[in-house]
Amino acid sequence: INPHGGVVLAIDKRLKAIQLKIEELNIVAVQLIIKNQTYAIVSIYSPPNESLPLKSCHH
């Protein structure tokens, strides 16, 4: 766990959100369904000395 960062994803409780299973530190994601449209919302923390962990986000 990184002591200098982290992620948060705040979703209004009135929205239908399903947490997506991401097996990577510092990444959280949800699937939102709004007016029959599906969206993936992702929050990523990338420490300054590391590259973005985008390989984990391909689903």
C-alpha positions in Angstrom: 0.0 0.0 0.0 1.2 3.4 -0.9 1.5 5.7 2.2 1.5 8.9 0.0 -1.5 8.5 -2.2 -4.7 6.6 -2.9 -7.9 6.8 -4.7 -11.5 7.6 -4.0 -14.5 7.5 -6.2 -17.6 9.2 -4.8 -20.9 8.3 -6.5 -24.2 9.8 -5.6 -26.3 7.1 -3.9 -29.2 7.9 -6.1 -27.2 6.5 -9.1 -27.1 2.8 -9.9 -23.4 1.9 -9.5 -21.7 -1.5 -9.6 -18.2 -1.7 -8.4 -15.9 -3.3 -10.9 -13.3 -5.9 -9.7 -9.9 -4.4 -10.3 -6.9 -6.4 -8.9 -4.5 -3.5 -8.8 -3.6 -1.1 -6.0 -4.5 2.5 -6.5 -7.3 1.9 -9.0 -11.1 1.8 -8.3 -13.8 1.6 -10.9 -17.6 1.4 -11.1 -20.1 0.8 -13.9 -22.9 3.4 -14.0 -26.2 3.0 -15.9 -27.9 6.3 -16.7 -30.9 6.5 -19.0 -30.1 3.1 -20.6 -26.5 4.1 -21.2 -23.6 2.3 -19.5 -20.4 4.1 -18.4 -17.3 3.0 -16.7 -15.9 5.5 -14.3 -12.3 4.9 -13.1 -10.1 6.7 -10.6 -6.4 6.0 -10.7 -3.6 7.3 -8.5 -0.1 7.2 -10.1 2.8 8.1 -7.9 5.2 10.6 -9.5 8.0 8.0 -10.0 5.8 5.3 -11.5 4.1 4.9 -14.9 0.3 4.7 -15.2 -1.0 1.2 -14.6 -3.2 1.2 -17.6 -2.7 -2.4 -18.5 -5.0 -3.3 -15.7 -7.8 -1.2 -17.1 -8.5 -3.1 -20.3 -11.7 -5.1 -19.9 
